[in-house]
Structure formats: structure tokens, C-alpha cells
Amino acid sequence: MGLFDRMFGKKAKKEVNYNQAVFSVKQIFQGAPILLVIHDEDGEWQFLTGEMVTEADMMLVSLADMLKRDASIRQALDIPLGSSATRVKEGDTWVVEKA
């Protein structure tokens, strides 16, 4: 527990790096919804449709680009390393699954 936690009894919000490179797929930028968010053990983010994709579908974009596409993914940015969040359709509540 850090000094902030001891003083105020809560965790400080982590800073969001909007320029961070994240993985996504071209289908999302063609209109498909983001239905799967993965925060892998290495701290990398993936924003996917939940459908099977190929290597040719993959894109490297900024987190800011993803938030412009769908601001509701901000709700999934608190998931811990090694976890994923899914939803059935755009606008639904994210369901977090720990690895």
C-alpha cells in the first residue's frame, strides 16, 4: 500500500496514456463494434470484435483512436493485467473475466 493509499484510504487513479499503441482490427474502423477488450500480462491492449481475425486484419493504432471510435471502452480500461472484458453489443455493460 502506497503513501496515498495510507493517507486517503483509496488508490490513486492511474494515468491514461492516450498515445499508447494498441492492437485492433480493421473491421472496427469499418464499423464493427468493439465487443472484446484484452489487457494482457505484458500490459498490452487489444480491442477486438470478438470474431475470428487473421494477421492481415490486425492494426496498430493509438488508444486515442480507439476512444474516438467508441468512448464507452473507457469503462474497460480499469481491468487488471491478464484480464479481458466482453459485452454482447455496443452500449452493453462490460463483463470482466480474469485470467
DSSP file (Angstrom, degrees, kcal/mol; ACC not computed):
  #  RESIDUE AA STRUCTURE BP1 BP2  ACC     N-H-->O    O-->H-N    N-H-->O    O-->H-N    TCO  KAPPA ALPHA  PHI   PSI    X-CA   Y-CA   Z-CA
    1    1 A M              0   0    0      0, 0.0    10,-0.0     0, 0.0     2,-0.0   0.000 360.0 360.0 360.0 128.1    0.0    0.0    0.0
    2    2 A G     >  -     0   0    0      1,-0.1     4,-2.3     4,-0.0     5,-0.2  -0.214 360.0 -97.9 -81.6 174.0    1.5    3.4   -1.0
    3    3 A L  H  > S+     0   0    0      1,-0.2     4,-2.6     2,-0.2     5,-0.2   0.901 123.7  52.7 -58.9 -44.3    1.6    6.6    0.9
    4    4 A F  H  > S+     0   0    0      1,-0.2     4,-2.8     2,-0.2     6,-0.4   0.923 109.5  49.8 -58.0 -45.0   -1.5    8.0   -1.0
    5    5 A D  H  > S+     0   0    0      1,-0.2     4,-2.4     2,-0.2    -1,-0.2   0.920 112.6  46.5 -60.8 -44.3   -3.5    4.8   -0.1
    6    6 A R  H  < S+     0   0    0     -4,-2.3    -1,-0.2     1,-0.2    -2,-0.2   0.882 116.4  44.6 -67.0 -37.6   -2.5    5.1    3.6
    7    7 A M  H  < S+     0   0    0     -4,-2.6    -2,-0.2    -5,-0.2    -1,-0.2   0.892 131.3  19.1 -74.0 -40.0   -3.3    8.8    3.8
    8    8 A F  H  < S-     0   0    0     -4,-2.8    -2,-0.2     2,-0.3    -3,-0.2   0.470  95.0-124.7-114.9  -4.4   -6.6    8.7    1.9
    9    9 A G  S  < S+     0   0    0     -4,-2.4     2,-0.3    -5,-0.4    -4,-0.2   0.742  79.8  81.7  68.3  23.0   -7.7    5.1    2.1
   10   10 A K  S    S-     0   0    0     -6,-0.4     2,-0.3    -5,-0.1    -2,-0.3  -0.975  81.1 -98.2-151.9 165.0   -8.0    4.7   -1.7
   11   11 A K        -     0   0    0     -2,-0.3     2,-0.2    -3,-0.1     3,-0.0  -0.627  36.2-116.6 -87.4 142.7   -6.0    4.1   -4.7
   12   12 A A        -     0   0    0     -2,-0.3     2,-0.2     1,-0.1    -1,-0.1  -0.514  38.9-103.3 -71.1 144.3   -4.8    7.0   -7.0
   13   13 A K        -     0   0    0     -2,-0.2     2,-0.2     1,-0.1    -1,-0.1  -0.488  38.1-117.2 -68.6 137.0   -6.3    6.8  -10.5
   14   14 A K        -     0   0    0     -2,-0.2     2,-0.2     1,-0.1    -1,-0.1  -0.498  29.9-107.9 -75.7 146.3   -3.7    5.5  -12.9
   15   15 A E        -     0   0    0     -2,-0.2     2,-0.6     1,-0.0    -1,-0.1  -0.503  27.8-135.4 -72.5 139.0   -2.7    7.9  -15.7
   16   16 A V        -     0   0    0     -2,-0.2     2,-1.0    -3,-0.0     3,-0.1  -0.864   6.5-149.5 -98.6 125.2   -4.0    7.0  -19.1
   17   17 A N    >   -     0   0    0     -2,-0.6     3,-1.7     1,-0.2    46,-0.3  -0.808  11.9-173.6 -94.3  98.1   -1.5    7.3  -22.0
   18   18 A Y  T 3  S+     0   0    0     -2,-1.0    46,-2.4     1,-0.3    47,-0.3   0.681  82.7  58.0 -68.2 -17.5   -3.7    8.2  -24.9
   19   19 A N  T 3  S+     0   0    0     44,-0.2    -1,-0.3    43,-0.2    -2,-0.0   0.463  77.8 125.0 -89.7  -1.9   -0.7    7.9  -27.3
   20   20 A Q    <   -     0   0    0     -3,-1.7    43,-1.8     1,-0.1     2,-0.3  -0.324  66.5-119.1 -59.8 135.3   -0.1    4.3  -26.2
   21   21 A A  E     +A   62   0A   0     41,-0.2    24,-0.4    42,-0.1     2,-0.3  -0.617  38.5 180.0 -76.3 133.2   -0.1    1.9  -29.2
   22   22 A V  E     -A   61   0A   0     39,-3.5    39,-2.5    -2,-0.3     2,-0.4  -0.909  26.7-112.5-131.7 159.0   -2.8   -0.7  -29.0
   23   23 A F  E     +Ab  60  46A   0     22,-2.5    24,-2.7    -2,-0.3     2,-0.2  -0.740  44.8 147.1 -94.1 140.2   -3.8   -3.6  -31.2
   24   24 A S  E     -A   59   0A   0     35,-2.3    35,-2.5    -2,-0.4     2,-0.3  -0.814  39.2-106.6-149.2-169.3   -7.1   -3.6  -33.1
   25   25 A V  E >>  -A   58   0A   0     22,-0.5     3,-1.3    33,-0.3     4,-0.8  -0.952  22.2-120.9-131.5 151.9   -8.6   -4.9  -36.3
   26   26 A K  H 3> S+     0   0    0     31,-2.5     4,-0.6    -2,-0.3     3,-0.4   0.786 106.6  71.3 -62.4 -27.2   -9.6   -3.1  -39.5
   27   27 A Q  H >4>S+     0   0    0      1,-0.2     5,-2.7     2,-0.2     3,-0.7   0.849  93.7  55.9 -58.3 -34.3  -13.2   -4.3  -39.1
   28   28 A I  H X45S+     0   0    0     -3,-1.3     3,-1.3     1,-0.2    -1,-0.2   0.888 106.9  48.4 -65.7 -38.4  -13.7   -1.9  -36.2
   29   29 A F  H 3<5S+     0   0    0     -4,-0.8    -1,-0.2    -3,-0.4    -2,-0.2   0.509 107.0  57.9 -81.5  -2.7  -12.7    1.0  -38.3
   30   30 A Q  T <<5S-     0   0    0     -3,-0.7    -1,-0.3    -4,-0.6    -2,-0.2   0.261 134.9 -83.8-103.4   7.1  -15.1   -0.2  -41.0
   31   31 A G  T < 5S+     0   0    0     -3,-1.3    -3,-0.2     1,-0.3    -2,-0.1   0.301  82.8 136.7 114.9 -10.1  -18.0    0.0  -38.5
   32   32 A A      < -     0   0    0     -5,-2.7    -1,-0.3    -6,-0.1     2,-0.1  -0.419  56.5-110.2 -69.1 146.3  -17.9   -3.3  -36.5
   33   33 A P        -     0   0    0      0, 0.0     2,-0.7     0, 0.0    -1,-0.1  -0.399  20.8-115.2 -77.2 154.0  -18.5   -2.9  -32.7
   34   34 A I        +     0   0    0      1,-0.2    15,-0.2    -2,-0.1     3,-0.1  -0.812  47.5 156.3 -85.6 113.6  -15.8   -3.4  -30.1
   35   35 A L        +     0   0    0     13,-1.9    52,-1.6    -2,-0.7     2,-0.4   0.441  57.0  50.3-119.2  -5.3  -17.0   -6.3  -28.1
   36   36 A L  E     -CD  48  86A   0     12,-1.9    12,-3.1    50,-0.2     2,-0.4  -0.984  55.2-176.7-141.3 125.8  -13.8   -7.7  -26.6
   37   37 A V  E     -CD  47  85A   0     48,-2.8    48,-2.6    -2,-0.4     2,-0.4  -0.990   8.8-168.3-121.1 128.2  -11.0   -5.9  -24.7
   38   38 A I  E     -CD  46  84A   0      8,-2.5     8,-2.2    -2,-0.4     2,-0.6  -0.968  12.9-171.5-119.4 131.1   -7.9   -7.7  -23.6
   39   39 A H  E     -CD  45  83A   0     44,-2.8    43,-2.2    -2,-0.4    44,-1.1  -0.881  27.9-154.6-116.4  93.8   -5.3   -6.4  -21.2
   40   40 A D    >   -     0   0    0      4,-2.0     3,-2.3    -2,-0.6    43,-0.1  -0.067  29.4 -96.7 -74.6 172.6   -2.6   -9.0  -21.5
   41   41 A E  T 3  S+     0   0    0      1,-0.3    -1,-0.1    40,-0.2    40,-0.1   0.732 123.2  56.5 -59.0 -25.7    0.1   -9.9  -18.9
   42   42 A D  T 3  S-     0   0    0      2,-0.1    -1,-0.3     1,-0.0     3,-0.1   0.448 120.6-105.9 -86.6  -1.0    2.6   -7.6  -20.6
   43   43 A G  S <  S+     0   0    0     -3,-2.3     2,-0.2     1,-0.3    -2,-0.1   0.463  74.2 140.7  90.0   1.8    0.3   -4.6  -20.3
   44   44 A E        -     0   0    0    -22,-0.0    -4,-2.0    -5,-0.0     2,-0.4  -0.486  42.2-139.8 -77.4 149.3   -0.6   -4.6  -24.0
   45   45 A W  E     - C   0  39A   0    -24,-0.4   -22,-2.5    -6,-0.2     2,-0.4  -0.869  14.3-170.1-110.6 143.7   -4.2   -3.7  -25.0
   46   46 A Q  E     -bC  23  38A   0     -8,-2.2    -8,-2.5    -2,-0.4     2,-0.5  -1.000   4.8-165.9-130.7 132.8   -6.3   -5.4  -27.7
   47   47 A F  E     + C   0  37A   0    -24,-2.7   -22,-0.5    -2,-0.4     2,-0.2  -0.962  27.3 164.1-120.4 111.7   -9.6   -4.0  -28.9
   48   48 A L  E     - C   0  36A   0    -12,-3.1   -12,-1.9    -2,-0.5   -13,-1.9  -0.700  49.4-122.6-129.6 171.3  -11.4   -6.6  -31.0
   49   49 A T        -     0   0    0    -15,-0.2     3,-0.1     2,-0.2   -12,-0.1   0.633  50.7-116.4 -88.2 -16.7  -14.8   -7.6  -32.4
   50   50 A G  S    S+     0   0    0      1,-0.4     2,-0.2   -14,-0.1   -16,-0.1   0.324  82.8 109.3  92.3  -7.1  -14.9  -11.0  -30.7
   51   51 A E  S    S-     0   0    0      1,-0.1    -1,-0.4     0, 0.0    -2,-0.2  -0.561  83.9 -82.3 -94.8 163.3  -14.9  -12.7  -34.1
   52   52 A M        -     0   0    0     -2,-0.2     2,-0.3    -3,-0.1    -1,-0.1  -0.407  53.1-172.2 -62.9 139.4  -12.0  -14.7  -35.6
   53   53 A V        -     0   0    0     -2,-0.1     2,-0.2    -3,-0.1   -28,-0.0  -0.902  15.0-136.4-131.8 161.7   -9.4  -12.5  -37.2
   54   54 A T    >>  -     0   0    0     -2,-0.3     3,-1.3     1,-0.1     4,-0.7  -0.688  34.0-104.0-110.4 168.7   -6.4  -13.0  -39.3
   55   55 A E  G >4 S+     0   0    0      1,-0.3     3,-0.8    -2,-0.2    -1,-0.1   0.845 121.7  61.3 -59.6 -33.3   -3.0  -11.4  -39.1
   56   56 A A  G 34 S+     0   0    0      1,-0.2    -1,-0.3   -31,-0.0   -30,-0.1   0.736  99.7  56.2 -66.2 -22.7   -4.0   -9.3  -42.2
   57   57 A D  G <4 S+     0   0    0     -3,-1.3   -31,-2.5   -32,-0.1    -1,-0.2   0.730  86.2 105.8 -78.5 -23.4   -6.9   -7.8  -40.1
   58   58 A M  E <<  -A   25   0A   0     -3,-0.8     2,-0.3    -4,-0.7   -33,-0.3  -0.234  45.5-178.6 -69.0 145.2   -4.6   -6.5  -37.4
   59   59 A M  E     -A   24   0A   0    -35,-2.5   -35,-2.3     2,-0.0     2,-0.6  -0.965  23.7-139.3-136.7 152.4   -3.8   -2.8  -37.0
   60   60 A L  E     +A   23   0A   0     -2,-0.3     2,-0.2   -37,-0.2   -37,-0.2  -0.974  40.4 153.4-112.6 116.3   -1.6   -0.9  -34.5
   61   61 A V  E     -A   22   0A   0    -39,-2.5   -39,-3.5    -2,-0.6     2,-0.2  -0.773  44.0 -89.5-134.0 174.6   -3.3    2.4  -33.5
   62   62 A S  E  >  -A   21   0A   0    -41,-0.2     4,-1.6    -2,-0.2   -41,-0.2  -0.544  29.9-119.9 -87.0 156.6   -3.3    4.7  -30.6
   63   63 A L  H  > S+     0   0    0    -43,-1.8     4,-2.4   -46,-0.3     5,-0.2   0.869 116.6  59.9 -59.4 -36.0   -5.6    4.4  -27.6
   64   64 A A  H  > S+     0   0    0    -46,-2.4     4,-2.0     1,-0.2    -1,-0.2   0.892 101.5  53.1 -59.6 -40.0   -6.9    7.9  -28.5
   65   65 A D  H  > S+     0   0    0    -47,-0.3     4,-1.6    -3,-0.2    -1,-0.2   0.896 109.5  48.7 -61.7 -39.9   -8.0    6.5  -31.9
   66   66 A M  H  X S+     0   0    0     -4,-1.6     4,-2.3     1,-0.2    -2,-0.2   0.902 110.0  50.6 -67.4 -40.7   -9.9    3.7  -30.2
   67   67 A L  H  < S+     0   0    0     -4,-2.4    -1,-0.2     1,-0.2    -2,-0.2   0.833 108.0  53.4 -67.6 -31.6  -11.6    6.1  -27.8
   68   68 A K  H  < S+     0   0    0     -4,-2.0     3,-0.3    -5,-0.2    -1,-0.2   0.878 110.5  47.8 -66.4 -36.7  -12.7    8.3  -30.7
   69   69 A R  H  < S-     0   0    0     -4,-1.6     2,-0.2     1,-0.3    -2,-0.2   0.892 137.5  -0.5 -69.9 -40.7  -14.2    5.2  -32.3
   70   70 A D    ><  -     0   0    0     -4,-2.3     3,-1.6    -5,-0.1    -1,-0.3  -0.733  57.7-170.0-156.3  99.1  -16.1    4.2  -29.1
   71   71 A A  G >  S+     0   0    0     -3,-0.3     3,-1.7     1,-0.3     4,-0.2   0.697  81.0  76.3 -64.9 -19.6  -15.8    6.2  -25.9
   72   72 A S  G >  S+     0   0    0      1,-0.3     3,-1.3     2,-0.2     4,-0.3   0.657  75.6  76.4 -69.9 -13.1  -17.5    3.5  -23.9
   73   73 A I  G X  S+     0   0    0     -3,-1.6     3,-1.7     1,-0.3     4,-0.4   0.711  74.6  80.6 -68.4 -16.3  -14.3    1.4  -23.9
   74   74 A R  G X  S+     0   0    0     -3,-1.7     3,-1.3     1,-0.3    -1,-0.3   0.846  83.5  62.3 -55.0 -33.3  -13.0    3.9  -21.2
   75   75 A Q  G <  S+     0   0    0     -3,-1.3     3,-0.5     1,-0.3    -1,-0.3   0.750 102.3  50.4 -64.2 -24.2  -15.1    1.8  -18.8
   76   76 A A  G X  S+     0   0    0     -3,-1.7     3,-1.4    -4,-0.3    -1,-0.3   0.467  84.1  89.6 -93.2  -2.7  -12.9   -1.3  -19.6
   77   77 A L  T <  S+     0   0    0     -3,-1.3    -1,-0.2    -4,-0.4    -2,-0.1   0.545  78.3  63.9 -75.4  -4.7   -9.6    0.5  -19.1
   78   78 A D  T 3  S+     0   0    0     -3,-0.5    -1,-0.3    -4,-0.2    -2,-0.1   0.412  72.0 120.6 -95.1   0.9   -9.5   -0.4  -15.4
   79   79 A I    <   -     0   0    0     -3,-1.4     3,-0.1     1,-0.1     4,-0.1  -0.400  67.3-111.4 -68.5 143.9   -9.4   -4.2  -15.9
   80   80 A P    >   -     0   0    0      0, 0.0     3,-1.4     0, 0.0   -41,-0.2  -0.194  41.6 -76.4 -71.7 164.0   -6.3   -5.8  -14.4
   81   81 A L  T 3  S+     0   0    0      1,-0.3   -40,-0.2   -40,-0.1   -41,-0.2  -0.278 119.6  26.3 -54.2 141.6   -3.4   -7.3  -16.3
   82   82 A G  T 3  S+     0   0    0    -43,-2.2    17,-0.9     1,-0.3    -1,-0.3   0.617 102.8 109.8  78.7  13.1   -4.2  -10.7  -17.7
   83   83 A S  E <   -DE  39  98A   0     -3,-1.4   -44,-2.8   -44,-1.1     2,-0.3  -0.695  49.0-155.6-116.4 168.3   -7.9  -10.0  -17.9
   84   84 A S  E     -DE  38  97A   0     13,-2.4    13,-3.3    -2,-0.2     2,-0.4  -0.946   4.7-149.5-137.5 161.2  -10.5   -9.4  -20.6
   85   85 A A  E     -DE  37  96A   0    -48,-2.6   -48,-2.8    -2,-0.3     2,-0.3  -0.999  17.9-178.1-132.5 136.2  -13.8   -7.6  -20.8
   86   86 A T  E     -DE  36  95A   0      9,-2.2     9,-2.8    -2,-0.4     2,-0.3  -0.878   8.7-177.1-129.6 161.7  -16.7   -8.6  -23.1
   87   87 A R        -     0   0    0    -52,-1.6     7,-0.1    -2,-0.3     3,-0.1  -0.971  30.6-128.0-152.4 159.5  -20.1   -7.4  -24.0
   88   88 A V  S    S-     0   0    0     -2,-0.3     2,-0.3     5,-0.2    -1,-0.1   0.899  88.2  -2.3 -78.4 -42.4  -22.9   -8.7  -26.3
   89   89 A K  S >  S-     0   0    0      4,-0.1     3,-2.2   -54,-0.0    -1,-0.2  -0.963  91.4 -73.7-146.3 162.7  -23.4   -5.5  -28.2
   90   90 A E  T 3  S+     0   0    0     -2,-0.3     3,-0.1     1,-0.3   -55,-0.1  -0.314 118.8  27.8 -57.2 134.1  -22.2   -1.9  -28.3
   91   91 A G  T 3  S+     0   0    0      1,-0.4    -1,-0.3    -3,-0.0     3,-0.1   0.162  93.3 120.9  97.1 -17.9  -23.6    0.0  -25.3
   92   92 A D  S <  S-     0   0    0     -3,-2.2    -1,-0.4     1,-0.1     2,-0.2  -0.271  74.5 -88.9 -71.2 164.7  -23.9   -3.0  -23.0
   93   93 A T        -     0   0    0     -3,-0.1     2,-0.3     1,-0.1    -5,-0.2  -0.527  44.2-113.0 -73.2 140.3  -22.2   -3.3  -19.7
   94   94 A W        -     0   0    0     -2,-0.2     2,-0.6    -7,-0.1    -7,-0.2  -0.562  22.9-151.5 -74.9 136.8  -18.7   -4.8  -19.8
   95   95 A V  E     -E   86   0A   0     -9,-2.8    -9,-2.2    -2,-0.3     2,-0.4  -0.959  13.8-144.0-110.4 118.6  -18.2   -8.2  -18.1
   96   96 A V  E     -E   85   0A   0     -2,-0.6     2,-0.5   -11,-0.2   -11,-0.2  -0.674  13.5-168.8 -89.4 133.7  -14.7   -8.7  -16.8
   97   97 A E  E     -E   84   0A   0    -13,-3.3   -13,-2.4    -2,-0.4     2,-0.3  -0.985  13.4-144.5-121.3 120.9  -13.1  -12.1  -16.9
   98   98 A K  E      E   83   0A   0     -2,-0.5   -15,-0.2   -15,-0.2   -16,-0.1  -0.642 360.0 360.0 -86.7 141.8   -9.9  -12.7  -15.0
   99   99 A A              0   0    0    -17,-0.9    -1,-0.1    -2,-0.3   -16,-0.1   0.476 360.0 360.0 -72.3 360.0   -7.3  -15.0  -16.5
